[in-house]
Amino acid sequence: MFGIGMPELLVLLLIVLVIFGAGKLPEIGVGLGKAIRGFKRGMSEPDEIDVTPRENPGEKKNGPGQKP
């Protein structure tokens, strides 16, 4: 579908080099690596959603046989 060959990658690298400069490329690489690692970690971990209701500390619970 997306045929990205060597000439396209070289043009893309040249554009990135012109826009950000040679000094920023390592920082961009580190940030991109951390983002990919975080994404993979997020995809592999199960969803943890807490659906238990919260209790208010000042609110009293009325059990069976108790008056409100």
N, C-alpha and C positions, 0 to 999 in steps of 0.2 A: 504494500500500500504506500508506505513512505520510503522511497528509495533514496536514502542518504548515503552517498558514496564519499570517497576521499576528497574530491574537489569541493563538494558542498561543505564538508567539515572544515577544510582549510579556509574557505571564505567566511564561514561562521566564526572561526577562531580569530581571523584577522579583524572582523568587525568588533568582536568582544575586546580584542587588544586595543583597538583604536578608541573605543568608548571608555573603557575603564583604566587602561594603562597597564604596564607590565607589573607595577608594584602591587596592584589590587588583585591580580589573578590568584595568588595563593590564598588570600582571605576569602575570595569568592568560592574557591574550591573547597576550603574547609567548611564554610557555611552550607554549601550544597551537600557535602558529605554528611554533615550532621542532620540536615533536613531529611535526606533519604533514609538515614538510619532511624530517625524518629518515626518516620512514616511506616517503615517496615515493622518496627516495634509496636506501633499502634495497631497495625493490621493483624499482628499475630496474637496480641493479648485479647482475652475475652472481654466483652462489655461488662462493666461493673456499674450498674445503676441501682442506687439505693431507693427502694420504693416503700420503706417502712415509714409510717407517719410519725412526725415529731410530737413529743409531748411538751406542753407548756409547763414550766415548773410551778407556777402559781395556780394552775388548774387542778381541781380535785377530781378524781375518777369516782363515779358512782357505780358500785357493783350491784349485783342482785340483792334485793332486800334493803337497800340503803335509800334514805330520803335525799332528794336533791338539795 
